[in-house]
């Protein structure tokens, strides 16, 4: 039963597991990974373009403010902030996101074996109005490797049990899981 739950949760079958044990992907896995990669690239490209546009808006604001207030001290201070720093930060982030979206992802299968440790990490942030929000991120730690997972992972992978996780090295996308022993 646990093997079936693992297969349903991580979307793999016996053929996928056999191929992964032999250090290769099945065509079905490769197609799923390529589709996921396309979605990630498109999202990164769109966000990168938006950030680059935000970077371009800074100098426009600086020029408009300089025309509205011709005081030289204001122009220098505001011009440096919105004319130089703003585009460097937002445009730089946008540039690196666009560049990352244009790169080629290498799908290299690797595996790790060890006892499962599921951890919930809590992070808090406070907005400008003083409202605090808490976000909980779940992680699966196995053999020194950390995977970001959904909170319902504990329904299929059990704390302390030993597993082999087959995953894509560059993205840490889990493609199949093999249970080795119970705690």
matplotlib code that plots the C-alpha trace (Angstrom):
import matplotlib.pyplot as plt

x = [0.0, 2.7, 4.3, 1.0, 0.6, 4.1, 3.4, 0.2, 1.6, 4.8, 3.2, 5.4, 4.8, 6.9, 8.5, 9.5, 11.0, 12.9, 14.3, 15.4, 17.1, 19.1, 20.0, 17.7, 14.4, 11.4, 10.0, 6.9, 9.1, 11.2, 8.1, 6.7, 10.0, 10.2, 6.7, 7.4, 10.6, 8.8, 6.3, 9.1, 11.0, 7.9, 7.1, 10.7, 10.7, 7.5, 8.6, 12.0, 10.4, 8.1, 11.1, 13.1, 10.2, 10.0, 13.7, 13.2, 10.4, 12.9, 14.8, 11.6, 10.4, 13.7, 13.5, 9.9, 10.7, 13.8, 11.7, 9.0, 11.6, 14.7, 16.6, 20.1, 20.3, 16.9, 17.9, 21.2, 19.6, 16.5, 18.4, 20.8, 18.1, 15.6, 18.0, 20.8, 20.1, 16.5, 17.2, 20.4, 18.5, 15.2, 16.7, 19.5, 17.1, 15.0, 18.1, 19.2, 15.7, 15.5, 19.0, 18.1, 14.9, 17.0, 19.5, 19.2, 18.2, 20.1, 18.0, 20.5, 19.0, 20.6, 19.5, 19.9, 19.3, 18.6, 16.1, 13.2, 13.0, 10.1, 10.5, 8.1, 9.9, 8.0, 8.8, 7.3, 7.1, 5.7, 4.3, 4.5, 1.3, 2.8, 0.7, 2.6, 2.0, 3.3, 4.1, 5.0, 7.3, 7.7, 11.0, 12.0, 15.5, 17.1, 20.8, 21.9, 19.6, 16.7, 13.5, 10.7, 7.5, 3.8, 2.5, 0.6, 3.9, 3.6, 0.7, 3.1, 6.6, 6.9, 9.3, 12.3, 11.6, 14.4, 13.9, 15.8, 14.7, 15.3, 15.4, 16.6, 19.9, 19.5, 15.9, 15.4, 12.2, 11.4, 10.6, 10.3, 10.7, 11.6, 10.9, 13.8, 12.9, 10.6, 11.8]
y = [0.0, 2.6, 2.0, 2.8, 6.0, 7.1, 6.4, 8.4, 11.3, 11.7, 10.6, 7.7, 4.0, 0.8, 1.5, 4.9, 3.6, 0.8, 3.3, 5.7, 2.8, 2.3, 6.0, 7.1, 8.9, 7.4, 9.4, 10.2, 11.7, 13.6, 15.1, 16.1, 17.7, 19.6, 20.9, 22.0, 23.7, 25.6, 26.9, 28.0, 29.7, 31.5, 32.7, 33.8, 35.6, 37.5, 38.5, 39.5, 41.8, 43.4, 44.1, 45.5, 47.8, 48.9, 49.6, 51.9, 53.8, 55.1, 57.5, 58.7, 59.6, 61.3, 63.4, 64.4, 65.3, 67.3, 69.3, 69.9, 70.9, 72.6, 72.7, 71.3, 69.4, 67.8, 66.8, 65.2, 63.3, 62.2, 61.7, 59.3, 57.4, 57.0, 57.6, 55.3, 53.0, 52.2, 51.0, 49.2, 47.2, 46.5, 46.3, 44.1, 41.6, 41.6, 41.1, 38.0, 36.5, 37.0, 35.6, 32.6, 32.0, 31.9, 29.3, 25.6, 23.3, 20.0, 17.2, 15.0, 12.2, 11.6, 10.0, 10.2, 7.6, 8.2, 8.5, 11.0, 14.1, 16.4, 19.9, 22.9, 26.2, 29.3, 32.7, 36.0, 39.3, 42.7, 45.1, 48.9, 49.1, 46.8, 43.7, 40.5, 37.5, 34.0, 31.6, 27.9, 26.1, 22.4, 20.6, 17.0, 16.3, 13.0, 12.2, 15.8, 17.0, 19.3, 19.3, 21.9, 19.9, 20.4, 20.0, 16.8, 14.9, 13.4, 11.3, 9.3, 9.7, 8.9, 10.5, 8.3, 5.7, 5.1, 6.0, 6.5, 9.7, 9.9, 13.6, 16.1, 17.5, 21.1, 21.6, 19.0, 17.9, 14.4, 11.9, 8.7, 7.4, 4.0, 2.9, 0.9, 0.3, 1.4, 3.2]
z = [0.0, 0.8, -2.6, -4.3, -2.3, -3.2, -6.9, -6.8, -4.8, -6.9, -10.2, -11.3, -12.0, -11.8, -15.2, -14.1, -10.9, -12.8, -15.3, -12.4, -10.6, -13.8, -13.9, -16.7, -17.3, -19.1, -22.0, -19.9, -17.1, -19.6, -21.2, -17.8, -16.8, -20.1, -19.7, -16.1, -17.2, -20.0, -17.4, -15.1, -17.9, -19.1, -15.6, -15.1, -18.4, -17.7, -14.2, -15.5, -18.2, -15.7, -13.4, -16.3, -17.1, -13.5, -13.7, -16.7, -15.0, -12.4, -14.7, -16.2, -12.7, -11.9, -15.1, -14.4, -10.8, -11.9, -14.3, -11.6, -8.9, -10.4, -7.1, -7.8, -4.5, -5.1, -8.6, -7.5, -4.6, -6.4, -9.6, -7.9, -6.2, -9.1, -12.0, -11.0, -8.0, -8.9, -12.5, -11.3, -8.7, -10.5, -14.0, -12.7, -11.1, -14.3, -16.4, -14.4, -14.5, -18.2, -18.7, -16.5, -18.5, -21.7, -20.4, -21.0, -18.2, -18.0, -16.6, -14.8, -12.7, -9.3, -6.1, -2.3, 0.4, 4.0, 6.8, 6.2, 8.3, 7.6, 8.9, 9.0, 8.8, 9.9, 8.6, 9.7, 7.8, 8.9, 6.4, 6.6, 8.7, 11.3, 10.4, 10.9, 8.6, 9.1, 6.4, 6.9, 4.4, 4.6, 3.8, 3.4, 4.5, 3.3, 3.3, 3.5, 0.7, 1.3, -0.9, -0.7, -0.3, 0.4, 3.9, 3.0, 2.3, 5.8, 4.4, 2.2, 3.6, 7.2, 9.7, 10.3, 7.6, 5.1, 1.4, -1.9, -3.6, -7.4, -8.5, -11.0, -9.7, -10.9, -9.9, -7.1, -8.7, -7.3, -10.0, -8.0, -4.4, -3.1, 0.5, 1.9, 5.5, 8.3, 11.4]

ax = plt.figure().add_subplot(projection="3d")
ax.plot(x, y, z, "-o")
ax.set_aspect("equal")
plt.show()
